[in-house]
Amino acid sequence: MERYLWCEDSKSGYQFWRILFKAVYPDIIVVTQNNNSQLSKAVGEIRDDGNIYYIILDTAIDNPDVLRELKRLNRNISGKNNVKIIKIHSFEFSLLSFEFLEQWVFAEEDELKEKRNEILEAKNLFVKLIKHGGNTEELNEFKSVYHYSSQNNTEKISAKLLYEITRNTGFETSKSKIGECFINSCCEWSNRQEDDICGLEHKRLTLSEKMKQLIERSVIQDALKEVGL
């Protein structure tokens, strides 16, 4: 029996899931299907072949494209006991929900952290809203207070917040690339300069330790538990 994780992301999200599962569940083979449509099509072709397929899909339901593909995927897995959906709001939100995000990215008394206080405040409120099912009125108020367009869905806001918090650090994460300091043991950042000091300077972690903390201290843990991991 083989175990697979399929995702739709082919960029930063895929990079993250591939490395996380390699570190924590090395027997699970991570494969990108490149986009939601291809993922749903591939799931529709799964048969009872003795293998187990974990499907990780963004569930930010205020994004019409995501909602449509989620409904399609649910139809395609009907009756397939060897297919399990790992429900994550979005890859970026997984990192935003990480309890130690600020402590990792910023050193103590870091001027950069002080400059980003408003962004960090927005992140904390946003995570609470998403985790506790904030309603449309609450989300609209959040967008108004923190100057997000009414057209921004929560997936886009997650990506923007994560980038704004991590930019110009070894953790800088965008849609196209995840920060090297998320996916390497401490101080293996290839472009690291002598004055690049983060919150892990005095308590450096291995990649395995990072991945375990990222699971245990974020929404990822409950999502994995729901599918028996």
Order of alpha helices (4+ residues) and beta strands (2+ residues): beta-alpha-beta-alpha-beta-alpha-beta-alpha-alpha-alpha-alpha-alpha-alpha-alpha-alpha-alpha
